[in-house]
């Protein structure tokens, strides 16, 4: 039976769980994820796990954060004065915002704390610093 290799286009179903067992994401209720092995369209640890799988096969793998989205970086946590943000924004924890840097680059941030004078914004990817457990099923090699 043919195994998935670098250069193959594949379709997989997956379920992503965090260390506490929380399901963060799953493709089970939608179309399988399609990607090309070796083109860095998914994180390296996930891609490496699919190599060698056969259609219909499944596995569970744990990917340490360094092979996933990297460490959580405190330097990506910004504390701004409330007056630095537009007054029309209704601030609340969990609010997603986009900031534009001086060079025009857009940065996605999440409001993580609000005080009387300051707002804390986190630009880390939500899965940064987290080990990830994936249940993967190879659905098809295209």
Secondary structure, DSSP 8 states (H G I E B T S, - for coil): --B--TT-EEEEEEEEE-TTS-EEEESTTS--EEEETTS-SS-HHHHHHHTT-BTT-EEEEEE-GGGTT----GGGEEEEEGGGS-TTS---TT-EEEEE-TTS-EEEEEEEEE-SSEEEEE-S-TTTT--EEEEEEEEEE-
